[in-house]
Amino acid sequence: MSRAARLPLAALALLAFALPAAAIDSGSRAAIPVLRGAADVPELWLAQRSIDREWGLAEDSTYRTLDVKGWKYEGLALSLSGVVPGAGHLYVGENSGWAYLLGEALGWAGRAVTRRRGNDLRAQAASYVGDPTDPAAAWSFERYASSTGDNADQLRLLWDKDRDAFYELLSNDSRYRYGFSAADATTAYETYHDAHEASERRYRQARYLEIALWANHVVSAFDALRAARLHNLPLRRNLDLQLGGRVGTAGPRLRAALVTRF
């Protein structure tokens, strides 16, 4: 090769090395100089290459989930029985859900009855006292102060601010029996005390029933979860159908695989 021919080759080589590094980016199109041609007449050819990136599963890694007939969703069963005890069991197909529903209905009915009875007994106890601000009432501040010599101002304040606390204090301290007008103040006080305590027992029973109702919701929810898992156990919904394909030099190739999880 003559000297005149070597000079253009050297210039082209310098041009190739002088291209910025950003021009050769794996993520974009890049122009790369290529020297082709006869030995005597060198030519410059520009070749382009592009790299396309795709995110996600490849075409040969397509999954399809098989729907199993009779499958019950465990989370749905738990939620249903958490809201309405027994509903999740009925969704799964267990007749034990009727027992939870019956217990829920009986619990609410019992709570309503005991609360109503408690209200009636509290009203009856209050009727034994009457209006304590009236000196002629069955129990009065004036009669209590004159009989014991104690100051009834705190009792008056409690009567104005919190009637329930007033009746509770009156029932729990026998010294307040002197405020009754009956000849036998002790007997009148015991009658009032018994009625008030009976009303408090009914209210406590109502609160116990409320706790039992909450417990019924919780127990029913987790028992429905158990029932759903036992129901799904023989179904073994742990199978996936993997489908894929590829076109090669030998022609199209299809693939199907049944994959199980452990």
C-alpha positions in Angstrom: 0.0 0.0 0.0 1.3 3.4 -0.9 1.9 6.2 1.5 -0.9 8.2 0.0 -3.3 5.3 0.8 -2.1 4.9 4.4 -2.8 8.5 5.3 -6.6 8.3 4.8 -6.7 5.1 6.7 -5.0 6.7 9.7 -7.3 9.7 9.5 -10.4 7.4 9.6 -9.0 5.4 12.5 -8.5 8.6 14.5 -12.1 9.6 13.6 -13.4 6.3 15.0 -11.6 6.8 18.3 -12.6 10.4 18.5 -16.3 9.5 18.7 -17.8 10.4 22.1 -18.5 7.5 24.4 -22.2 8.6 24.7 -22.6 7.7 21.0 -22.1 4.1 21.8 -24.9 3.5 24.3 -26.3 0.1 24.8 -29.8 1.5 25.3 -29.9 3.7 22.1 -29.0 3.6 18.5 -25.3 4.1 17.8 -23.4 4.9 14.7 -20.2 2.9 14.5 -17.7 3.6 11.6 -16.7 0.6 9.6 -13.9 0.6 7.1 -14.6 -1.4 4.0 -13.5 -1.4 0.4 -10.5 -2.4 -1.7 -7.0 -2.0 -0.4 -6.3 0.9 -2.8 -9.6 2.8 -2.2 -10.8 2.8 1.4 -14.5 3.6 2.0 -16.3 4.6 5.2 -19.6 2.6 6.0 -21.8 3.5 9.0 -23.5 0.5 10.6 -26.4 1.0 13.1 -27.4 -1.3 15.9 -30.4 -0.9 18.2 -31.2 -2.7 21.5 -34.8 -2.9 22.6 -35.5 -3.6 26.2 -38.8 -5.2 27.5 -39.8 -5.4 31.1 -41.9 -8.2 32.6 -42.3 -11.8 31.7 -40.9 -13.1 28.4 -43.1 -14.4 25.7 -42.2 -17.9 26.6 -43.1 -17.4 30.3 -46.8 -16.8 30.2 -48.7 -18.2 33.3 -52.3 -18.9 33.6 -53.9 -19.8 36.9 -56.3 -22.6 36.9 -59.7 -22.0 38.6 -60.6 -24.9 40.8 -64.3 -25.7 41.0 -65.6 -25.5 44.5 -62.7 -23.3 45.8 -63.7 -21.1 48.8 -61.7 -17.9 49.6 -60.5 -18.1 53.1 -60.3 -14.3 53.6 -63.9 -13.9 52.5 -65.1 -16.6 54.8 -63.3 -15.0 57.8 -64.7 -11.5 56.9 -68.3 -12.8 56.5 -68.3 -14.5 59.9 -66.6 -11.5 61.5 -69.5 -9.3 60.4 -72.3 -11.8 60.8 -71.4 -14.9 62.8 -72.0 -18.0 60.9 -72.2 -16.4 57.4 -68.7 -17.6 56.5 -69.6 -21.1 57.5 -72.6 -21.1 55.3 -70.5 -19.7 52.5 -68.1 -22.6 52.9 -71.0 -25.1 53.2 -70.8 -26.0 56.8 -74.1 -26.2 58.7 -72.4 -25.1 61.9 -73.0 -21.6 60.8 -76.6 -21.8 61.8 -75.5 -22.4 65.4 -73.4 -19.2 65.4 -76.4 -17.3 63.8 -78.7 -18.7 66.5 -76.3 -17.7 69.2 -76.0 -14.2 67.8 -79.8 -13.8 67.7 -80.3 -15.2 71.2 -77.5 -12.9 72.5 -79.1 -9.8 71.1 -82.5 -10.8 72.4 -81.2 -11.5 75.8 -79.4 -8.2 75.9 -82.5 -6.3 75.0 -84.6 -8.1 77.6 -82.0 -7.6 80.4 -81.5 -3.9 79.5 -85.3 -3.3 79.6 -85.6 -5.1 82.9 -82.7 -3.1 84.3 -84.4 0.2 83.2 -87.7 -0.9 84.8 -86.0 -1.8 88.1 -84.0 1.5 88.1 -87.2 3.5 87.6 -88.9 1.5 90.4 -86.0 2.2 92.8 -86.1 5.9 91.8 -89.8 6.0 92.6 -89.0 5.0 96.2 -86.9 8.1 96.5 -89.0 10.6 94.7 -87.8 14.2 94.3 -85.3 14.8 97.2 -85.6 18.6 96.8 -89.3 18.3 98.0 -89.5 18.1 101.8 -92.6 15.9 101.5 -90.9 13.3 99.2 -90.2 9.8 100.3 -86.5 10.8 100.7 -85.5 14.4 101.0 -82.3 16.4 101.7 -84.0 18.4 104.4 -85.2 15.3 106.3 -81.7 13.7 106.0 -80.0 16.9 107.3 -82.3 17.3 110.2 -82.1 13.7 111.2 -78.4 13.3 111.1 -77.1 16.9 111.4 -74.9 16.4 108.3 -74.6 18.9 105.5 -76.5 17.7 102.4 -74.9 20.2 100.0 -72.7 17.5 98.3 -75.7 15.3 97.8 -77.6 18.3 96.3 -74.7 18.9 93.9 -74.6 15.2 92.9 -78.3 15.2 92.3 -78.0 18.2 90.0 -75.0 16.8 88.1 -75.4 13.0 87.9 -78.6 11.3 88.9 -77.2 7.8 88.4 -74.3 8.5 90.7 -76.7 9.9 93.3 -78.8 6.8 93.3 -75.7 4.6 93.5 -74.3 6.5 96.5 -77.7 6.4 98.2 -77.8 2.6 97.8 -74.3 1.9 98.9 -74.3 3.8 102.2 -76.8 2.8 104.8 -76.5 6.0 106.8 -78.6 7.7 104.1 -81.6 5.6 105.3 -82.5 8.5 107.7 -83.7 10.5 104.7 -86.7 8.3 104.3 -90.1 9.4 105.7 -91.5 6.0 106.6 -91.9 5.1 110.3 -89.4 2.3 109.7 -86.7 4.1 107.7 -84.5 1.0 107.7 -87.2 -1.1 106.0 -87.8 1.6 103.4 -84.1 1.9 102.7 -83.7 -1.9 102.3 -86.6 -1.9 99.8 -84.9 0.8 97.8 -81.5 -0.9 98.1 -82.9 -4.2 96.8 -84.6 -2.6 93.8 -81.5 -0.7 92.9 -79.2 -3.7 93.2 -81.5 -5.8 91.1 -81.3 -3.2 88.3 -77.5 -3.2 88.5 -77.5 -6.9 88.2 -79.5 -6.7 85.0 -77.1 -4.1 83.6 -74.2 -6.3 84.4 -75.9 -9.2 82.7 -76.4 -7.0 79.6 -72.7 -6.1 79.6 -71.7 -9.8 79.9 -74.0 -10.6 76.9 -72.3 -7.8 75.0 -68.9 -9.3 75.7 -70.3 -12.7 74.6 -71.6 -11.2 71.4 -68.1 -9.8 70.6 -66.6 -13.2 71.4 -69.1 -14.9 69.1 -67.9 -12.7 66.2 -64.2 -13.4 66.8 -64.6 -17.2 67.4 -66.9 -17.5 64.4 -64.5 -15.6 62.1 -61.5 -17.8 62.9 -63.6 -21.0 62.9 -64.9 -20.0 59.4 -61.2 -19.6 58.3 -60.5 -23.1 59.6 -63.5 -24.5 57.8 -62.5 -22.9 54.5 -58.9 -24.3 54.8 -60.2 -27.8 55.5 -62.6 -27.4 52.6 -59.8 -26.4 50.2 -57.3 -29.0 51.4 -58.4 -31.8 49.0 -58.8 -29.3 46.1 -55.0 -28.4 46.2 -55.2 -25.1 44.4 -51.5 -24.9 44.0 -51.3 -25.7 40.2 -50.3 -23.2 37.5 -50.5 -23.8 33.8 -47.4 -22.4 32.1 -47.8 -21.7 28.3 -45.1 -20.5 25.9 -43.9 -20.5 22.4 -41.0 -19.6 20.3 -40.3 -19.4 16.6 -36.9 -20.7 15.6 -35.0 -21.8 12.5 -36.7 -25.2 12.7 -40.2 -23.6 12.8 -42.6 -22.7 15.6 -42.3 -24.4 19.0 -45.1 -24.6 21.5 -44.7 -25.5 25.2 -47.1 -26.2 28.0 -46.2 -27.2 31.5 -48.3 -27.9 34.7 -46.4 -26.5 37.6 -47.2 -27.3 41.2 -46.1 -25.3 44.3 -45.1 -26.9 47.6 
